Amino acid sequence: MHKNPPHVQSARNPSRIQLILAFAAIYLIWGSTYLGIRYAVETIPPLLMMGMRHSVAGALVYAWARHRGAPAPELRQWLYAAIAGAFLFLGSHGSLAWAEQRVPSGLAALLCATLPLWTVLLARIGGTERALGGRAWTGLLLGFSGVALLIGPDALRQRLDLLPAATVLFGAFLWSVGTIYSKGARMPSSAVLSAAMQMMSGGFLLFIAGAATGEVSQLHLSSITARSVLSLGYLIVFGSIIAFTAFTWLVQVSTPSMVSTYAYVNPVIAVFIGWALAGEPLGLRTLAATAVILAGVALVTTRRRMPATADAHRLPAPLQELQEAATD
């Protein structure tokens, strides 16, 4: 961007239409990726599918960032990226893809909406926030109460598979861990290059995990449907490249509170897309749980931050040790 002043000017003074298109991308595209994952894993093993998604998208974004002048990363930065990619893509997205073989995409999106709740709890436990106010605690209580409503005892009568549901929740927790780690890790100054490295590393780890769990023998090219292939292409091009680029740009030109609204818009989009296009159930229970979870997330994401100390941006002790081990 330093070589192109008009682009800099555009980034500093974005037009209304640019903002509308960028927010539409992260709202609609990311909200639709849950159904895209469900369709993709119909005939492509989940870990291998996610491995293809992130390795291809990461390689393309990496090439674009280097072409734009981002310096080549150091070896230790690749180690940091691999650790972050293990949490974000192997652990979180791998869990999500496996679970969506068994749970509706809309329900998976609602469970993923707990991500800000896990992030707040981890920040408090790790000492990066001194205390949580009444607004944050109310949001946490509401959010997890909504989850209990969604997958509580009555859900057994609806034939909800609780193990995949719990796996999605665990994946959201891992995404929060990876997010906290990546913020404190010594990654490249280019956010786009850093994210591309994490996607590439995560994609490679997903391939290893897929091979280790026998997914290679389950992959039969003749049985892969056009819908799965098109869904994978959609996830790569729209979910991981276009929407990601829009998100990265919005982080630079908009406010954190506005950008964070995707956390409670995406699940709503996912629930209704799953209902409209895939015939997923949308009863009063789901609607009530959606309202409760998103109200909790809204309270948490709009709370007043209270940093613990001047070292508030340091990693929590366990993640600090992990980073130091990677350095050694």
C-alpha positions in Angstrom: 0.0 0.0 0.0 3.0 2.3 0.5 3.6 2.2 -3.2 0.1 3.2 -4.1 -1.1 6.5 -2.5 -4.7 6.2 -3.9 -5.2 3.0 -2.1 -4.0 4.5 1.1 -6.3 7.4 0.6 -9.2 5.0 0.0 -8.4 3.0 3.1 -8.3 6.1 5.3 -11.5 7.5 3.9 -13.7 4.6 2.9 -16.9 5.3 1.0 -20.2 4.2 2.3 -20.6 1.7 -0.5 -17.2 0.1 0.3 -18.2 -0.3 4.0 -21.6 -1.8 3.0 -20.0 -4.3 0.7 -17.3 -5.3 3.2 -19.8 -5.8 6.0 -22.1 -7.7 3.7 -19.2 -10.0 2.9 -18.4 -10.9 6.5 -22.1 -11.1 7.5 -23.5 -13.0 4.5 -20.5 -15.0 3.3 -19.2 -16.1 6.8 -22.8 -16.8 7.8 -23.3 -19.1 4.8 -20.0 -21.0 5.2 -21.6 -23.3 7.9 -23.9 -24.7 5.2 -21.0 -24.8 2.8 -19.1 -27.0 5.2 -22.1 -29.3 5.7 -22.4 -29.8 1.9 -18.6 -30.2 1.5 -18.3 -33.0 4.1 -21.1 -35.0 2.5 -18.7 -36.7 0.2 -15.2 -35.4 1.3 -13.7 -36.5 4.6 -13.8 -33.5 7.0 -10.2 -33.1 7.9 -9.0 -33.5 4.4 -11.6 -31.1 3.2 -10.6 -28.4 5.7 -6.9 -29.1 4.8 -7.6 -28.4 1.2 -9.6 -25.3 2.0 -7.0 -23.6 4.2 -3.8 -24.8 2.4 -5.1 -23.5 -1.0 -6.5 -20.3 0.4 -3.4 -19.7 2.6 -1.1 -20.2 -0.4 -3.0 -17.8 -2.6 -3.2 -15.1 0.1 0.5 -15.6 1.0 1.5 -15.2 -2.7 -0.6 -12.0 -2.9 0.9 -10.6 0.3 4.5 -11.3 -0.9 3.7 -9.7 -4.2 2.5 -6.6 -2.4 5.8 -6.3 -0.7 5.5 -8.2 2.5 9.0 -9.4 3.6 9.8 -13.1 3.7 9.0 -14.5 7.2 11.6 -15.9 9.5 11.7 -19.6 10.5 10.7 -18.9 14.1 7.7 -17.0 12.8 6.6 -20.1 10.9 6.8 -22.0 14.2 4.5 -19.4 15.8 2.2 -19.6 12.9 2.1 -23.4 13.1 1.1 -23.2 16.8 -1.6 -20.7 16.1 -2.7 -22.8 13.1 -2.9 -25.9 15.2 -5.4 -24.2 17.6 -7.4 -22.2 15.0 -7.6 -24.5 12.0 -6.7 -28.1 13.0 -8.4 -27.9 16.4 -11.3 -25.5 15.8 -12.2 -25.9 12.1 -11.3 -29.6 12.1 -13.7 -30.1 15.0 -16.4 -28.1 13.3 -16.1 -30.0 10.0 -16.2 -33.4 11.8 -19.3 -32.3 13.8 -21.2 -31.0 10.8 -21.5 -34.5 9.5 -23.9 -35.1 12.4 -25.5 -31.8 13.5 -27.3 -29.1 11.5 -25.3 -26.2 10.2 -27.5 -23.6 12.0 -27.0 -25.3 15.3 -23.3 -25.5 14.8 -23.2 -21.8 14.0 -25.1 -21.0 17.2 -22.7 -23.1 19.3 -19.8 -21.3 17.6 -21.4 -18.0 18.6 -20.1 -18.7 22.2 -16.6 -17.8 20.9 -16.6 -14.3 22.5 -17.8 -15.8 25.8 -14.8 -18.2 25.9 -12.4 -15.4 24.9 -13.6 -13.2 27.9 -13.3 -16.1 30.3 -9.8 -16.9 29.1 -8.8 -13.3 29.3 -10.0 -13.1 32.9 -8.3 -16.4 33.9 -5.1 -15.4 32.1 -5.0 -12.0 33.9 -5.4 -9.8 30.8 -8.5 -8.3 32.3 -8.6 -7.2 36.0 -12.2 -7.8 36.5 -15.5 -8.4 34.7 -18.3 -6.0 35.3 -21.9 -6.8 35.7 -22.6 -6.4 32.0 -20.0 -9.0 31.1 -21.1 -11.5 33.8 -24.8 -11.1 32.6 -23.7 -11.7 29.1 -21.8 -14.8 30.0 -24.7 -16.2 32.0 -27.1 -15.5 29.2 -24.9 -17.0 26.5 -24.3 -20.3 28.3 -27.9 -20.4 29.4 -28.8 -20.2 25.7 -26.5 -23.1 25.0 -28.1 -25.1 27.8 -31.5 -24.3 26.3 -30.3 -25.4 22.9 -28.7 -28.8 23.9 -30.4 -29.5 27.2 -32.1 -32.7 28.3 -35.2 -32.1 26.1 -32.9 -32.0 23.0 -32.4 -35.8 23.4 -36.0 -36.3 22.3 -35.1 -34.3 19.2 -32.4 -36.9 18.4 -29.6 -34.3 18.8 -26.2 -35.9 18.9 -24.6 -34.4 22.0 -21.0 -35.5 21.2 -20.7 -33.5 18.0 -22.5 -30.5 19.7 -19.9 -30.7 22.5 -17.2 -30.9 19.9 -18.3 -27.7 18.3 -18.2 -26.0 21.7 -14.7 -27.3 22.3 -13.7 -26.0 18.8 -15.0 -22.5 19.7 -12.9 -22.7 22.9 -9.8 -23.7 20.9 -10.4 -20.8 18.5 -10.4 -18.4 21.5 -7.1 -20.0 22.7 -5.6 -19.6 19.3 -6.7 -16.0 18.9 -5.2 -15.1 22.3 -1.9 -16.9 21.4 -1.7 -15.3 17.9 -2.1 -11.8 19.4 0.8 -12.2 21.7 3.1 -14.2 19.3 5.9 -12.5 17.4 4.3 -12.8 14.0 5.1 -10.8 10.9 4.0 -7.1 10.9 1.7 -7.8 7.9 -1.6 -9.1 9.3 -2.4 -10.6 5.9 0.9 -12.5 5.6 0.5 -13.7 9.2 -3.0 -15.0 8.6 -1.9 -16.7 5.4 1.0 -18.5 7.2 -1.5 -19.7 9.9 -3.9 -21.0 7.2 -1.1 -22.8 5.4 0.3 -24.3 8.6 -3.2 -25.3 9.8 -4.0 -26.8 6.4 -0.8 -28.9 6.5 -1.6 -30.1 10.0 -5.1 -31.0 8.9 -3.7 -33.1 6.1 -1.5 -35.0 8.6 -4.4 -35.5 11.0 -6.6 -36.7 8.1 -4.0 -39.2 7.0 -3.4 -40.4 10.6 -7.2 -41.0 11.2 -7.6 -43.0 8.0 -9.4 -40.4 5.9 -7.2 -41.0 2.9 -8.7 -44.5 2.5 -12.2 -43.0 2.9 -11.6 -40.5 0.0 -13.1 -41.9 -3.2 -12.9 -39.4 -6.0 -15.6 -41.2 -8.0 -18.1 -40.7 -5.1 -17.4 -37.0 -4.6 -20.5 -35.0 -5.7 -20.5 -31.7 -7.6 -22.2 -30.1 -4.7 -19.3 -31.0 -2.4 -16.8 -29.7 -4.9 -18.6 -26.5 -5.5 -19.0 -26.0 -1.7 -15.3 -26.5 -1.2 -14.6 -24.0 -3.9 -17.0 -21.5 -2.3 -15.3 -22.0 1.0 -11.9 -21.3 -0.5 -12.7 -18.3 -2.7 -15.5 -16.6 -0.8 -15.1 -17.8 2.8 -11.3 -17.8 3.1 -10.2 -15.2 0.6 -12.9 -12.6 -0.2 -14.5 -12.4 3.3 -11.1 -12.7 5.0 -9.8 -9.8 2.9 -12.9 -7.7 3.7 -12.5 -8.5 7.4 -8.8 -7.5 7.4 -9.6 -4.2 5.6 -12.5 -3.5 8.1 -10.2 -3.9 11.1 -8.1 -1.1 9.6 -10.8 1.4 8.7 -13.7 0.7 11.1 -14.1 0.5 14.9 -13.6 -2.8 16.8 -17.2 -2.6 18.2 -18.6 -2.4 14.6 -16.4 -5.2 13.2 -17.2 -7.5 16.2 -20.9 -7.4 15.2 -20.2 -10.3 12.9 -20.1 -12.6 16.0 -23.8 -12.2 16.5 -24.9 -11.7 12.9 -23.3 -14.8 11.4 -25.3 -17.3 13.5 -28.6 -15.6 12.6 -27.7 -15.8 8.9 -26.5 -19.4 9.2 -29.7 -20.5 11.0 -32.0 -19.0 8.4 -29.9 -20.1 5.4 -29.9 -23.7 6.8 -33.6 -23.5 7.2 -34.3 -22.0 3.8 -31.9 -24.0 1.6 -31.3 -27.2 3.5 -34.6 -27.7 5.3 -33.0 -27.7 8.7 -35.5 -27.5 11.6 -36.3 -24.0 12.9 -38.7 -24.3 15.9 -39.5 -22.1 18.8 -36.7 -23.7 20.9 -34.1 -22.8 18.3 -35.4 -19.3 17.9 -35.5 -18.8 21.7 -31.9 -20.1 22.1 -30.8 -17.9 19.2 -32.1 -14.8 20.9 -30.7 -15.7 24.4 -27.2 -16.6 23.1 -26.9 -13.6 20.8 -28.1 -11.3 23.6 -25.4 -12.6 25.8 -22.7 -12.2 23.1 -23.9 -8.7 22.4 -23.5 -7.8 26.1 -20.0 -9.3 26.2 -18.7 -7.7 23.0 -20.0 -4.3 24.0 -18.7 -4.3 27.5 -16.2 -1.8 28.9 -12.7 -3.3 28.9 -10.7 -3.2 32.1 -7.1 -4.2 31.5 -5.2 -5.7 34.4 -1.9 -3.9 34.1 0.4 -2.2 31.6 1.3 -5.8 30.6 -2.3 -6.6 29.7 -1.2 -7.7 26.2 1.1 -10.3 27.4 0.2 -13.9 26.9 -1.3 -16.0 29.7 1.4 -18.1 31.4 0.7 -21.4 29.7 0.7 -19.8 26.2 3.8 -17.7 27.1 5.6 -21.0 27.9 4.4 -22.5 24.6 5.8 -19.5 22.7 9.1 -19.6 24.5 9.4 -23.4 23.8 8.9 -22.6 20.1 11.6 -19.9 20.3 14.1 -22.4 21.8 
